[in-house]
């Protein structure tokens, strides 16, 4: 069992390092496509025929263009930042959303390989149709995600005077700043703990122990200034504690993973209506 566990950890470590290299290249490709032709940004990127031990990686890219067929594959070394010409390599297969959709309907065997052991690394739902979303099971947020905004201690005094509803109305045209996936909740619903998420490239991903350090709510908590989260629907929570926890099982509750399976976990207390308003 010990050998099996060690083998699993090594395989997982290889996959994490490989994914980091792929996502690094993908970030560059996204920016390149935006600059080269803003009319046709990247709509979907899929790592297919996936293997953590592979030295040849296959990546599918879809664009909202009228390209009638697949472009000639392009091959890159994944260690391009270090100027290493050696493996692993990634081969990029690119075509349009419309062409791939037509192939799905009229010639599914021609695109079957792209649906084999795949993982969606990037998606822009605004540029995809229902067939593509369904075929690749494109999911942009974890199940049970609550979306909302952070309220600093000073802001909360104003929120109490004006009411939480007024605060939410004032944010109704703005994107939510934070997401919460509850891991556990007390039977009286007064206390809960969960994982914080943020939206990145239209996908809600968990905060990591490093990324959380740049957020005001974390620094306020470190300074012992009590902050709050107000979520769509009107629920308000006071931040009680934030701690980093190693929990590989949490990867099933969020999209993507964090480095070394370490997740910042937030402990919250529900703020009753009597505390939300001075009226």
Protein Blocks (a to p, Z undefined) as FASTA:
>chain_A
ZZmmmmmmmmmmmmmmmmmmmmmmmmmmmmmmmmmmmmlccfbdcdehiafkbcbdcddd
ddddfbfbdcddddddfklmnopabdcddddddddfklmmmmmmmmmmlmmmmmgoiadf
bdcfklpcfklmmmnopafbdehiacdddddfklmmmmmmnopklmmmmmmmpccfbdcd
dfbdcfklmaccddddddeehiacdddfklmmmpfklmmmmnopacddddehiiacddfb
dcddddfklmmmpgcjdehhiacddddddddfklmpcZZ
